[in-house]
Amino acid sequence: MIIPWQQLEPDTLNSVIKEYILEKLEDYQMESADMQQWTDQVKRQLASGDAVIEWSEANETVTIVESSKYAAD
């Protein structure tokens, strides 16, 4: 299920984005400035529709995925 990012509280949205970034960049040593840049980039992807927030009922997890995952075949 897709969760509209606009419906999340700002702190919740930031937490979801941070978790997504840390998962994707596990081995990357990041300064706080880098984290802010990555966060801004992910927010732009959400705003443009290039990425969406996905809730998995089966796993009870939230993650960010490329919106092309939901594109019609």
PDB file of N, CA, C, O and CB in Angstrom:
ATOM      1  N   MET A   1       0.847  -1.164   0.000  1.00  0.00           N
ATOM      2  CA  MET A   1       0.000   0.000   0.000  1.00  0.00           C
ATOM      3  C   MET A   1       0.902   1.239   0.000  1.00  0.00           C
ATOM      4  O   MET A   1       1.904   1.291   0.712  1.00  0.00           O
ATOM      5  CB  MET A   1      -0.969  -0.009   1.224  1.00  0.00           C
ATOM      6  N   ILE A   2       0.534   2.217  -0.796  1.00  0.00           N
ATOM      7  CA  ILE A   2       1.281   3.467  -0.854  1.00  0.00           C
ATOM      8  C   ILE A   2       0.707   4.436   0.176  1.00  0.00           C
ATOM      9  O   ILE A   2      -0.508   4.605   0.283  1.00  0.00           O
ATOM     10  CB  ILE A   2       1.233   4.083  -2.282  1.00  0.00           C
ATOM     11  N   ILE A   3       1.591   5.057   0.917  1.00  0.00           N
ATOM     12  CA  ILE A   3       1.199   6.065   1.904  1.00  0.00           C
ATOM     13  C   ILE A   3       1.594   7.431   1.342  1.00  0.00           C
ATOM     14  O   ILE A   3       2.775   7.657   1.080  1.00  0.00           O
ATOM     15  CB  ILE A   3       1.878   5.801   3.312  1.00  0.00           C
ATOM     16  N   PRO A   4       0.654   8.336   1.152  1.00  0.00           N
ATOM     17  CA  PRO A   4       1.009   9.675   0.672  1.00  0.00           C
ATOM     18  C   PRO A   4       1.964  10.364   1.656  1.00  0.00           C
ATOM     19  O   PRO A   4       1.644  10.513   2.835  1.00  0.00           O
ATOM     20  CB  PRO A   4      -0.266  10.533   0.470  1.00  0.00           C
ATOM     21  N   TRP A   5       3.113  10.774   1.175  1.00  0.00           N
ATOM     22  CA  TRP A   5       4.127  11.354   2.057  1.00  0.00           C
ATOM     23  C   TRP A   5       3.614  12.624   2.725  1.00  0.00           C
ATOM     24  O   TRP A   5       4.048  12.966   3.825  1.00  0.00           O
ATOM     25  CB  TRP A   5       5.408  11.655   1.274  1.00  0.00           C
ATOM     26  N   GLN A   6       2.698  13.318   2.070  1.00  0.00           N
ATOM     27  CA  GLN A   6       2.176  14.566   2.622  1.00  0.00           C
ATOM     28  C   GLN A   6       1.351  14.325   3.888  1.00  0.00           C
ATOM     29  O   GLN A   6       1.157  15.247   4.679  1.00  0.00           O
ATOM     30  CB  GLN A   6       1.327  15.284   1.579  1.00  0.00           C
ATOM     31  N   GLN A   7       0.863  13.093   4.089  1.00  0.00           N
ATOM     32  CA  GLN A   7       0.029  12.790   5.246  1.00  0.00           C
ATOM     33  C   GLN A   7       0.841  12.433   6.486  1.00  0.00           C
ATOM     34  O   GLN A   7       0.284  12.304   7.576  1.00  0.00           O
ATOM     35  CB  GLN A   7      -0.905  11.660   4.916  1.00  0.00           C
ATOM     36  N   LEU A   8       2.151  12.274   6.327  1.00  0.00           N
ATOM     37  CA  LEU A   8       2.996  11.959   7.477  1.00  0.00           C
ATOM     38  C   LEU A   8       3.390  13.220   8.218  1.00  0.00           C
ATOM     39  O   LEU A   8       3.603  14.269   7.610  1.00  0.00           O
ATOM     40  CB  LEU A   8       4.244  11.198   7.037  1.00  0.00           C
ATOM     41  N   GLU A   9       3.484  13.112   9.520  1.00  0.00           N
ATOM     42  CA  GLU A   9       4.010  14.212  10.333  1.00  0.00           C
ATOM     43  C   GLU A   9       5.468  14.443   9.891  1.00  0.00           C
ATOM     44  O   GLU A   9       6.153  13.489   9.523  1.00  0.00           O
ATOM     45  CB  GLU A   9       3.914  13.885  11.899  1.00  0.00           C
ATOM     46  N   PRO A  10       5.943  15.679   9.921  1.00  0.00           N
ATOM     47  CA  PRO A  10       7.315  15.960   9.495  1.00  0.00           C
ATOM     48  C   PRO A  10       8.374  15.098  10.192  1.00  0.00           C
ATOM     49  O   PRO A  10       9.306  14.626   9.541  1.00  0.00           O
ATOM     50  CB  PRO A  10       7.622  17.405   9.739  1.00  0.00           C
ATOM     51  N   ASP A  11       8.243  14.891  11.493  1.00  0.00           N
ATOM     52  CA  ASP A  11       9.223  14.060  12.207  1.00  0.00           C
ATOM     53  C   ASP A  11       9.174  12.610  11.737  1.00  0.00           C
ATOM     54  O   ASP A  11      10.209  11.958  11.607  1.00  0.00           O
ATOM     55  CB  ASP A  11       8.977  14.124  13.718  1.00  0.00           C
ATOM     56  N   THR A  12       7.981  12.117  11.488  1.00  0.00           N
ATOM     57  CA  THR A  12       7.830  10.739  11.002  1.00  0.00           C
ATOM     58  C   THR A  12       8.424  10.609   9.605  1.00  0.00           C
ATOM     59  O   THR A  12       9.141   9.649   9.322  1.00  0.00           O
ATOM     60  CB  THR A  12       6.338  10.318  10.993  1.00  0.00           C
ATOM     61  N   LEU A  13       8.133  11.556   8.740  1.00  0.00           N
ATOM     62  CA  LEU A  13       8.688  11.546   7.385  1.00  0.00           C
ATOM     63  C   LEU A  13      10.207  11.550   7.430  1.00  0.00           C
ATOM     64  O   LEU A  13      10.860  10.775   6.731  1.00  0.00           O
ATOM     65  CB  LEU A  13       8.180  12.751   6.581  1.00  0.00           C
ATOM     66  N   ASN A  14      10.764  12.423   8.253  1.00  0.00           N
ATOM     67  CA  ASN A  14      12.223  12.486   8.363  1.00  0.00           C
ATOM     68  C   ASN A  14      12.809  11.177   8.884  1.00  0.00           C
ATOM     69  O   ASN A  14      13.881  10.762   8.444  1.00  0.00           O
ATOM     70  CB  ASN A  14      12.632  13.635   9.278  1.00  0.00           C
ATOM     71  N   SER A  15      12.129  10.534   9.802  1.00  0.00           N
ATOM     72  CA  SER A  15      12.604   9.252  10.329  1.00  0.00           C
ATOM     73  C   SER A  15      12.571   8.166   9.261  1.00  0.00           C
ATOM     74  O   SER A  15      13.501   7.367   9.156  1.00  0.00           O
ATOM     75  CB  SER A  15      11.760   8.826  11.532  1.00  0.00           C
ATOM     76  N   VAL A  16      11.501   8.134   8.468  1.00  0.00           N
ATOM     77  CA  VAL A  16      11.398   7.150   7.385  1.00  0.00           C
ATOM     78  C   VAL A  16      12.506   7.383   6.356  1.00  0.00           C
ATOM     79  O   VAL A  16      13.134   6.435   5.886  1.00  0.00           O
ATOM     80  CB  VAL A  16      10.004   7.226   6.706  1.00  0.00           C
ATOM     81  N   ILE A  17      12.735   8.632   6.016  1.00  0.00           N
ATOM     82  CA  ILE A  17      13.780   8.965   5.047  1.00  0.00           C
ATOM     83  C   ILE A  17      15.155   8.603   5.596  1.00  0.00           C
ATOM     84  O   ILE A  17      15.973   8.020   4.885  1.00  0.00           O
ATOM     85  CB  ILE A  17      13.729  10.460   4.686  1.00  0.00           C
ATOM     86  N   LYS A  18      15.411   8.941   6.844  1.00  0.00           N
ATOM     87  CA  LYS A  18      16.712   8.640   7.443  1.00  0.00           C
ATOM     88  C   LYS A  18      16.966   7.134   7.465  1.00  0.00           C
ATOM     89  O   LYS A  18      18.065   6.685   7.140  1.00  0.00           O
ATOM     90  CB  LYS A  18      16.791   9.210   8.869  1.00  0.00           C
ATOM     91  N   GLU A  19      15.965   6.363   7.841  1.00  0.00           N
ATOM     92  CA  GLU A  19      16.103   4.902   7.872  1.00  0.00           C
ATOM     93  C   GLU A  19      16.387   4.360   6.474  1.00  0.00           C
ATOM     94  O   GLU A  19      17.225   3.476   6.301  1.00  0.00           O
ATOM     95  CB  GLU A  19      14.829   4.248   8.447  1.00  0.00           C
ATOM     96  N   TYR A  20      15.685   4.894   5.482  1.00  0.00           N
ATOM     97  CA  TYR A  20      15.889   4.492   4.095  1.00  0.00           C
ATOM     98  C   TYR A  20      17.321   4.790   3.651  1.00  0.00           C
ATOM     99  O   TYR A  20      17.976   3.947   3.038  1.00  0.00           O
ATOM    100  CB  TYR A  20      14.885   5.207   3.176  1.00  0.00           C
ATOM    101  N   ILE A  21      17.795   5.978   3.959  1.00  0.00           N
ATOM    102  CA  ILE A  21      19.156   6.376   3.562  1.00  0.00           C
ATOM    103  C   ILE A  21      20.183   5.487   4.245  1.00  0.00           C
ATOM    104  O   ILE A  21      21.109   4.998   3.598  1.00  0.00           O
ATOM    105  CB  ILE A  21      19.421   7.863   3.910  1.00  0.00           C
ATOM    106  N   LEU A  22      20.029   5.277   5.535  1.00  0.00           N
ATOM    107  CA  LEU A  22      20.993   4.454   6.269  1.00  0.00           C
ATOM    108  C   LEU A  22      21.010   3.020   5.764  1.00  0.00           C
ATOM    109  O   LEU A  22      22.064   2.386   5.722  1.00  0.00           O
ATOM    110  CB  LEU A  22      20.676   4.472   7.757  1.00  0.00           C
ATOM    111  N   GLU A  23      19.854   2.509   5.383  1.00  0.00           N
ATOM    112  CA  GLU A  23      19.776   1.142   4.846  1.00  0.00           C
ATOM    113  C   GLU A  23      20.490   1.053   3.497  1.00  0.00           C
ATOM    114  O   GLU A  23      21.194   0.080   3.225  1.00  0.00           O
ATOM    115  CB  GLU A  23      18.301   0.699   4.699  1.00  0.00           C
ATOM    116  N   LYS A  24      20.306   2.060   2.666  1.00  0.00           N
ATOM    117  CA  LYS A  24      20.909   2.057   1.332  1.00  0.00           C
ATOM    118  C   LYS A  24      22.411   2.333   1.371  1.00  0.00           C
ATOM    119  O   LYS A  24      23.154   1.862   0.509  1.00  0.00           O
ATOM    120  CB  LYS A  24      20.224   3.087   0.454  1.00  0.00           C
ATOM    121  N   LEU A  25      22.850   3.084   2.353  1.00  0.00           N
ATOM    122  CA  LEU A  25      24.248   3.523   2.397  1.00  0.00           C
ATOM    123  C   LEU A  25      24.950   2.992   3.643  1.00  0.00           C
ATOM    124  O   LEU A  25      25.697   3.715   4.302  1.00  0.00           O
ATOM    125  CB  LEU A  25      24.330   5.055   2.361  1.00  0.00           C
ATOM    126  N   GLU A  26      24.704   1.731   3.955  1.00  0.00           N
ATOM    127  CA  GLU A  26      25.227   1.122   5.172  1.00  0.00           C
ATOM    128  C   GLU A  26      26.711   1.391   5.410  1.00  0.00           C
ATOM    129  O   GLU A  26      27.109   1.745   6.519  1.00  0.00           O
ATOM    130  CB  GLU A  26      24.995  -0.349   5.126  1.00  0.00           C
ATOM    131  N   ASP A  27      27.512   1.226   4.394  1.00  0.00           N
ATOM    132  CA  ASP A  27      28.961   1.315   4.558  1.00  0.00           C
ATOM    133  C   ASP A  27      29.505   2.730   4.348  1.00  0.00           C
ATOM    134  O   ASP A  27      30.705   2.965   4.486  1.00  0.00           O
ATOM    135  CB  ASP A  27      29.636   0.372   3.599  1.00  0.00           C
ATOM    136  N   TYR A  28      28.633   3.649   4.020  1.00  0.00           N
ATOM    137  CA  TYR A  28      29.081   5.006   3.703  1.00  0.00           C
ATOM    138  C   TYR A  28      29.223   5.816   4.985  1.00  0.00           C
ATOM    139  O   TYR A  28      28.265   5.956   5.745  1.00  0.00           O
ATOM    140  CB  TYR A  28      28.095   5.698   2.731  1.00  0.00           C
ATOM    141  N   GLN A  29      30.407   6.343   5.221  1.00  0.00           N
ATOM    142  CA  GLN A  29      30.635   7.199   6.394  1.00  0.00           C
ATOM    143  C   GLN A  29      30.100   8.589   6.058  1.00  0.00           C
ATOM    144  O   GLN A  29      30.590   9.254   5.145  1.00  0.00           O
ATOM    145  CB  GLN A  29      32.172   7.255   6.789  1.00  0.00           C
ATOM    146  N   MET A  30      29.105   9.009   6.796  1.00  0.00           N
ATOM    147  CA  MET A  30      28.391  10.220   6.465  1.00  0.00           C
ATOM    148  C   MET A  30      28.526  11.292   7.530  1.00  0.00           C
ATOM    149  O   MET A  30      28.407  11.015   8.723  1.00  0.00           O
ATOM    150  CB  MET A  30      26.954   9.911   6.242  1.00  0.00           C
ATOM    151  N   GLU A  31      28.771  12.494   7.099  1.00  0.00           N
ATOM    152  CA  GLU A  31      28.717  13.664   7.976  1.00  0.00           C
ATOM    153  C   GLU A  31      27.258  14.119   8.041  1.00  0.00           C
ATOM    154  O   GLU A  31      26.453  13.744   7.187  1.00  0.00           O
ATOM    155  CB  GLU A  31      29.663  14.827   7.457  1.00  0.00           C
ATOM    156  N   SER A  32      26.920  14.909   9.031  1.00  0.00           N
ATOM    157  CA  SER A  32      25.534  15.371   9.142  1.00  0.00           C
ATOM    158  C   SER A  32      25.121  16.200   7.930  1.00  0.00           C
ATOM    159  O   SER A  32      23.956  16.170   7.536  1.00  0.00           O
ATOM    160  CB  SER A  32      25.350  16.192  10.419  1.00  0.00           C
ATOM    161  N   ALA A  33      26.053  16.937   7.333  1.00  0.00           N
ATOM    162  CA  ALA A  33      25.747  17.712   6.134  1.00  0.00           C
ATOM    163  C   ALA A  33      25.380  16.779   4.983  1.00  0.00           C
ATOM    164  O   ALA A  33      24.478  17.079   4.202  1.00  0.00           O
ATOM    165  CB  ALA A  33      26.941  18.606   5.743  1.00  0.00           C
ATOM    166  N   ASP A  34      26.083  15.644   4.877  1.00  0.00           N
ATOM    167  CA  ASP A  34      25.763  14.658   3.847  1.00  0.00           C
ATOM    168  C   ASP A  34      24.356  14.112   4.055  1.00  0.00           C
ATOM    169  O   ASP A  34      23.593  13.968   3.100  1.00  0.00           O
ATOM    170  CB  ASP A  34      26.788  13.511   3.856  1.00  0.00           C
ATOM    171  N   MET A  35      24.020  13.812   5.296  1.00  0.00           N
ATOM    172  CA  MET A  35      22.687  13.286   5.609  1.00  0.00           C
ATOM    173  C   MET A  35      21.621  14.286   5.195  1.00  0.00           C
ATOM    174  O   MET A  35      20.592  13.893   4.646  1.00  0.00           O
ATOM    175  CB  MET A  35      22.562  12.963   7.113  1.00  0.00           C
ATOM    176  N   GLN A  36      21.844  15.564   5.444  1.00  0.00           N
ATOM    177  CA  GLN A  36      20.864  16.579   5.060  1.00  0.00           C
ATOM    178  C   GLN A  36      20.717  16.636   3.544  1.00  0.00           C
ATOM    179  O   GLN A  36      19.603  16.778   3.039  1.00  0.00           O
ATOM    180  CB  GLN A  36      21.271  17.959   5.607  1.00  0.00           C
ATOM    181  N   GLN A  37      21.818  16.526   2.813  1.00  0.00           N
ATOM    182  CA  GLN A  37      21.754  16.531   1.348  1.00  0.00           C
ATOM    183  C   GLN A  37      20.970  15.326   0.828  1.00  0.00           C
ATOM    184  O   GLN A  37      20.128  15.465  -0.059  1.00  0.00           O
ATOM    185  CB  GLN A  37      23.171  16.535   0.751  1.00  0.00           C
ATOM    186  N   TRP A  38      21.249  14.140   1.383  1.00  0.00           N
ATOM    187  CA  TRP A  38      20.523  12.929   0.984  1.00  0.00           C
ATOM    188  C   TRP A  38      19.043  13.064   1.332  1.00  0.00           C
ATOM    189  O   TRP A  38      18.182  12.682   0.538  1.00  0.00           O
ATOM    190  CB  TRP A  38      21.125  11.677   1.670  1.00  0.00           C
ATOM    191  N   THR A  39      18.742  13.602   2.509  1.00  0.00           N
ATOM    192  CA  THR A  39      17.356  13.778   2.923  1.00  0.00           C
ATOM    193  C   THR A  39      16.623  14.705   1.962  1.00  0.00           C
ATOM    194  O   THR A  39      15.502  14.414   1.544  1.00  0.00           O
ATOM    195  CB  THR A  39      17.288  14.330   4.351  1.00  0.00           C
ATOM    196  N   ASP A  40      17.252  15.811   1.616  1.00  0.00           N
ATOM    197  CA  ASP A  40      16.647  16.755   0.674  1.00  0.00           C
ATOM    198  C   ASP A  40      16.406  16.096  -0.685  1.00  0.00           C
ATOM    199  O   ASP A  40      15.380  16.331  -1.323  1.00  0.00           O
ATOM    200  CB  ASP A  40      17.542  17.995   0.510  1.00  0.00           C
ATOM    201  N   GLN A  41      17.351  15.279  -1.116  1.00  0.00           N
ATOM    202  CA  GLN A  41      17.219  14.594  -2.401  1.00  0.00           C
ATOM    203  C   GLN A  41      16.030  13.623  -2.380  1.00  0.00           C
ATOM    204  O   GLN A  41      15.252  13.577  -3.333  1.00  0.00           O
ATOM    205  CB  GLN A  41      18.521  13.838  -2.742  1.00  0.00           C
ATOM    206  N   VAL A  42      15.890  12.861  -1.311  1.00  0.00           N
ATOM    207  CA  VAL A  42      14.779  11.911  -1.209  1.00  0.00           C
ATOM    208  C   VAL A  42      13.452  12.667  -1.136  1.00  0.00           C
ATOM    209  O   VAL A  42      12.468  12.234  -1.737  1.00  0.00           O
ATOM    210  CB  VAL A  42      14.951  10.995   0.034  1.00  0.00           C
ATOM    211  N   LYS A  43      13.407  13.778  -0.418  1.00  0.00           N
ATOM    212  CA  LYS A  43      12.181  14.584  -0.358  1.00  0.00           C
ATOM    213  C   LYS A  43      11.796  15.099  -1.738  1.00  0.00           C
ATOM    214  O   LYS A  43      10.613  15.144  -2.077  1.00  0.00           O
ATOM    215  CB  LYS A  43      12.359  15.761   0.608  1.00  0.00           C
ATOM    216  N   ARG A  44      12.789  15.488  -2.536  1.00  0.00           N
ATOM    217  CA  ARG A  44      12.504  15.944  -3.904  1.00  0.00           C
ATOM    218  C   ARG A  44      11.940  14.792  -4.740  1.00  0.00           C
ATOM    219  O   ARG A  44      11.027  14.994  -5.540  1.00  0.00           O
ATOM    220  CB  ARG A  44      13.787  16.517  -4.570  1.00  0.00           C
ATOM    221  N   GLN A  45      12.483  13.589  -4.555  1.00  0.00           N
ATOM    222  CA  GLN A  45      11.985  12.424  -5.296  1.00  0.00           C
ATOM    223  C   GLN A  45      10.538  12.110  -4.906  1.00  0.00           C
ATOM    224  O   GLN A  45       9.725  11.756  -5.760  1.00  0.00           O
ATOM    225  CB  GLN A  45      12.884  11.195  -5.036  1.00  0.00           C
ATOM    226  N   LEU A  46      10.225  12.239  -3.630  1.00  0.00           N
ATOM    227  CA  LEU A  46       8.849  12.020  -3.179  1.00  0.00           C
ATOM    228  C   LEU A  46       7.920  13.094  -3.751  1.00  0.00           C
ATOM    229  O   LEU A  46       6.830  12.783  -4.232  1.00  0.00           O
ATOM    230  CB  LEU A  46       8.779  12.019  -1.633  1.00  0.00           C
ATOM    231  N   ALA A  47       8.346  14.339  -3.700  1.00  0.00           N
ATOM    232  CA  ALA A  47       7.522  15.449  -4.186  1.00  0.00           C
ATOM    233  C   ALA A  47       7.276  15.357  -5.686  1.00  0.00           C
ATOM    234  O   ALA A  47       6.194  15.706  -6.158  1.00  0.00           O
ATOM    235  CB  ALA A  47       8.184  16.779  -3.855  1.00  0.00           C
ATOM    236  N   SER A  48       8.268  14.891  -6.436  1.00  0.00           N
ATOM    237  CA  SER A  48       8.126  14.794  -7.885  1.00  0.00           C
ATOM    238  C   SER A  48       7.384  13.539  -8.318  1.00  0.00           C
ATOM    239  O   SER A  48       6.989  13.413  -9.477  1.00  0.00           O
ATOM    240  CB  SER A  48       9.482  14.826  -8.536  1.00  0.00           C
ATOM    241  N   GLY A  49       7.194  12.613  -7.386  1.00  0.00           N
ATOM    242  CA  GLY A  49       6.512  11.373  -7.731  1.00  0.00           C
ATOM    243  C   GLY A  49       7.440  10.280  -8.225  1.00  0.00           C
ATOM    244  O   GLY A  49       6.979   9.213  -8.630  1.00  0.00           O
ATOM    245  N   ASP A  50       8.747  10.532  -8.198  1.00  0.00           N
ATOM    246  CA  ASP A  50       9.714   9.517  -8.631  1.00  0.00           C
ATOM    247  C   ASP A  50       9.865   8.409  -7.595  1.00  0.00           C
ATOM    248  O   ASP A  50      10.332   7.316  -7.918  1.00  0.00           O
ATOM    249  CB  ASP A  50      11.073  10.162  -8.901  1.00  0.00           C
ATOM    250  N   ALA A  51       9.476   8.684  -6.361  1.00  0.00           N
ATOM    251  CA  ALA A  51       9.546   7.705  -5.279  1.00  0.00           C
ATOM    252  C   ALA A  51       8.264   7.802  -4.463  1.00  0.00           C
ATOM    253  O   ALA A  51       7.604   8.841  -4.435  1.00  0.00           O
ATOM    254  CB  ALA A  51      10.806   7.939  -4.377  1.00  0.00           C
ATOM    255  N   VAL A  52       7.926   6.706  -3.806  1.00  0.00           N
ATOM    256  CA  VAL A  52       6.732   6.663  -2.946  1.00  0.00           C
ATOM    257  C   VAL A  52       7.079   5.948  -1.648  1.00  0.00           C
ATOM    258  O   VAL A  52       8.055   5.202  -1.568  1.00  0.00           O
ATOM    259  CB  VAL A  52       5.541   5.948  -3.665  1.00  0.00           C
ATOM    260  N   ILE A  53       6.263   6.193  -0.643  1.00  0.00           N
ATOM    261  CA  ILE A  53       6.403   5.487   0.630  1.00  0.00           C
ATOM    262  C   ILE A  53       5.472   4.286   0.587  1.00  0.00           C
ATOM    263  O   ILE A  53       4.277   4.409   0.315  1.00  0.00           O
ATOM    264  CB  ILE A  53       6.076   6.421   1.857  1.00  0.00           C
ATOM    265  N   GLU A  54       6.042   3.137   0.857  1.00  0.00           N
ATOM    266  CA  GLU A  54       5.290   1.885   0.748  1.00  0.00           C
ATOM    267  C   GLU A  54       5.163   1.221   2.117  1.00  0.00           C
ATOM    268  O   GLU A  54       6.148   1.079   2.842  1.00  0.00           O
ATOM    269  CB  GLU A  54       5.973   0.924  -0.253  1.00  0.00           C
ATOM    270  N   TRP A  55       3.946   0.818   2.461  1.00  0.00           N
ATOM    271  CA  TRP A  55       3.683   0.056   3.687  1.00  0.00           C
ATOM    272  C   TRP A  55       3.439  -1.384   3.276  1.00  0.00           C
ATOM    273  O   TRP A  55       2.575  -1.666   2.446  1.00  0.00           O
ATOM    274  CB  TRP A  55       2.454   0.638   4.493  1.00  0.00           C
ATOM    275  N   SER A  56       4.198  -2.283   3.854  1.00  0.00           N
ATOM    276  CA  SER A  56       4.011  -3.712   3.605  1.00  0.00           C
ATOM    277  C   SER A  56       3.225  -4.303   4.772  1.00  0.00           C
ATOM    278  O   SER A  56       3.728  -4.397   5.892  1.00  0.00           O
ATOM    279  CB  SER A  56       5.387  -4.446   3.422  1.00  0.00           C
ATOM    280  N   GLU A  57       1.994  -4.697   4.494  1.00  0.00           N
ATOM    281  CA  GLU A  57       1.169  -5.308   5.533  1.00  0.00           C
ATOM    282  C   GLU A  57       1.735  -6.650   5.957  1.00  0.00           C
ATOM    283  O   GLU A  57       1.661  -7.015   7.130  1.00  0.00           O
ATOM    284  CB  GLU A  57      -0.266  -5.475   5.047  1.00  0.00           C
ATOM    285  N   ALA A  58       2.303  -7.390   5.008  1.00  0.00           N
ATOM    286  CA  ALA A  58       2.853  -8.713   5.305  1.00  0.00           C
ATOM    287  C   ALA A  58       4.018  -8.628   6.292  1.00  0.00           C
ATOM    288  O   ALA A  58       4.116  -9.431   7.220  1.00  0.00           O
ATOM    289  CB  ALA A  58       3.312  -9.394   4.014  1.00  0.00           C
ATOM    290  N   ASN A  59       4.896  -7.651   6.085  1.00  0.00           N
ATOM    291  CA  ASN A  59       6.082  -7.496   6.930  1.00  0.00           C
ATOM    292  C   ASN A  59       5.917  -6.437   8.004  1.00  0.00           C
ATOM    293  O   ASN A  59       6.746  -6.324   8.907  1.00  0.00           O
ATOM    294  CB  ASN A  59       7.268  -7.158   6.082  1.00  0.00           C
ATOM    295  N   GLU A  60       4.837  -5.657   7.905  1.00  0.00           N
ATOM    296  CA  GLU A  60       4.601  -4.521   8.796  1.00  0.00           C
ATOM    297  C   GLU A  60       5.804  -3.578   8.811  1.00  0.00           C
ATOM    298  O   GLU A  60       6.322  -3.208   9.864  1.00  0.00           O
ATOM    299  CB  GLU A  60       4.297  -5.013  10.220  1.00  0.00           C
ATOM    300  N   THR A  61       6.226  -3.206   7.603  1.00  0.00           N
ATOM    301  CA  THR A  61       7.357  -2.300   7.451  1.00  0.00           C
ATOM    302  C   THR A  61       6.995  -1.160   6.507  1.00  0.00           C
ATOM    303  O   THR A  61       6.090  -1.267   5.680  1.00  0.00           O
ATOM    304  CB  THR A  61       8.593  -3.056   6.933  1.00  0.00           C
ATOM    305  N   VAL A  62       7.726  -0.077   6.660  1.00  0.00           N
ATOM    306  CA  VAL A  62       7.584   1.085   5.788  1.00  0.00           C
ATOM    307  C   VAL A  62       8.922   1.308   5.112  1.00  0.00           C
ATOM    308  O   VAL A  62       9.969   1.244   5.757  1.00  0.00           O
ATOM    309  CB  VAL A  62       7.125   2.360   6.584  1.00  0.00           C
ATOM    310  N   THR A  63       8.893   1.569   3.812  1.00  0.00           N
ATOM    311  CA  THR A  63      10.119   1.882   3.096  1.00  0.00           C
ATOM    312  C   THR A  63       9.795   2.817   1.942  1.00  0.00           C
ATOM    313  O   THR A  63       8.631   3.087   1.646  1.00  0.00           O
ATOM    314  CB  THR A  63      10.810   0.594   2.586  1.00  0.00           C
ATOM    315  N   ILE A  64      10.822   3.294   1.313  1.00  0.00           N
ATOM    316  CA  ILE A  64      10.680   4.164   0.149  1.00  0.00           C
ATOM    317  C   ILE A  64      11.124   3.361  -1.062  1.00  0.00           C
ATOM    318  O   ILE A  64      12.180   2.727  -1.047  1.00  0.00           O
ATOM    319  CB  ILE A  64      11.518   5.494   0.301  1.00  0.00           C
ATOM    320  N   VAL A  65      10.306   3.393  -2.113  1.00  0.00           N
ATOM    321  CA  VAL A  65      10.621   2.667  -3.341  1.00  0.00           C
ATOM    322  C   VAL A  65      10.424   3.591  -4.537  1.00  0.00           C
ATOM    323  O   VAL A  65       9.726   4.602  -4.457  1.00  0.00           O
ATOM    324  CB  VAL A  65       9.739   1.395  -3.477  1.00  0.00           C
ATOM    325  N   GLU A  66      11.055   3.218  -5.644  1.00  0.00           N
ATOM    326  CA  GLU A  66      10.839   3.969  -6.876  1.00  0.00           C
ATOM    327  C   GLU A  66       9.400   3.765  -7.323  1.00  0.00           C
ATOM    328  O   GLU A  66       8.874   2.654  -7.264  1.00  0.00           O
ATOM    329  CB  GLU A  66      11.835   3.529  -7.988  1.00  0.00           C
ATOM    330  N   SER A  67       8.774   4.834  -7.766  1.00  0.00           N
ATOM    331  CA  SER A  67       7.368   4.746  -8.165  1.00  0.00           C
ATOM    332  C   SER A  67       7.192   3.865  -9.398  1.00  0.00           C
ATOM    333  O   SER A  67       6.090   3.384  -9.661  1.00  0.00           O
ATOM    334  CB  SER A  67       6.805   6.141  -8.438  1.00  0.00           C
ATOM    335  N   SER A  68       8.257   3.652 -10.148  1.00  0.00           N
ATOM    336  CA  SER A  68       8.162   2.797 -11.335  1.00  0.00           C
ATOM    337  C   SER A  68       7.768   1.368 -10.958  1.00  0.00           C
ATOM    338  O   SER A  68       7.289   0.612 -11.804  1.00  0.00           O
ATOM    339  CB  SER A  68       9.498   2.792 -12.094  1.00  0.00           C
ATOM    340  N   LYS A  69       7.965   1.004  -9.716  1.00  0.00           N
ATOM    341  CA  LYS A  69       7.546  -0.318  -9.228  1.00  0.00           C
ATOM    342  C   LYS A  69       6.048  -0.508  -9.424  1.00  0.00           C
ATOM    343  O   LYS A  69       5.577  -1.630  -9.612  1.00  0.00           O
ATOM    344  CB  LYS A  69       7.912  -0.492  -7.736  1.00  0.00           C
ATOM    345  N   TYR A  70       5.306   0.586  -9.381  1.00  0.00           N
ATOM    346  CA  TYR A  70       3.861   0.534  -9.504  1.00  0.00           C
ATOM    347  C   TYR A  70       3.368   0.921 -10.888  1.00  0.00           C
ATOM    348  O   TYR A  70       2.161   1.035 -11.101  1.00  0.00           O
ATOM    349  CB  TYR A  70       3.238   1.423  -8.485  1.00  0.00           C
ATOM    350  N   ALA A  71       4.272   1.123 -11.824  1.00  0.00           N
ATOM    351  CA  ALA A  71       3.890   1.495 -13.183  1.00  0.00           C
ATOM    352  C   ALA A  71       3.220   0.312 -13.858  1.00  0.00           C
ATOM    353  O   ALA A  71       3.562  -0.842 -13.598  1.00  0.00           O
ATOM    354  CB  ALA A  71       5.118   1.967 -13.999  1.00  0.00           C
ATOM    355  N   ALA A  72       2.273   0.607 -14.719  1.00  0.00           N
ATOM    356  CA  ALA A  72       1.575  -0.454 -15.457  1.00  0.00           C
ATOM    357  C   ALA A  72       2.544  -1.105 -16.435  1.00  0.00           C
ATOM    358  O   ALA A  72       3.362  -0.437 -17.067  1.00  0.00           O
ATOM    359  CB  ALA A  72       0.330   0.111 -16.211  1.00  0.00           C
ATOM    360  N   ASP A  73       2.432  -2.410 -16.542  1.00  0.00           N
ATOM    361  CA  ASP A  73       3.303  -3.149 -17.469  1.00  0.00           C
ATOM    362  C   ASP A  73       2.911  -2.941 -18.902  1.00  0.00           C
ATOM    363  O   ASP A  73       3.543  -3.493 -19.802  1.00  0.00           O
ATOM    364  CB  ASP A  73       3.279  -4.621 -17.158  1.00  0.00           C
TER     365      ASP A  73
END
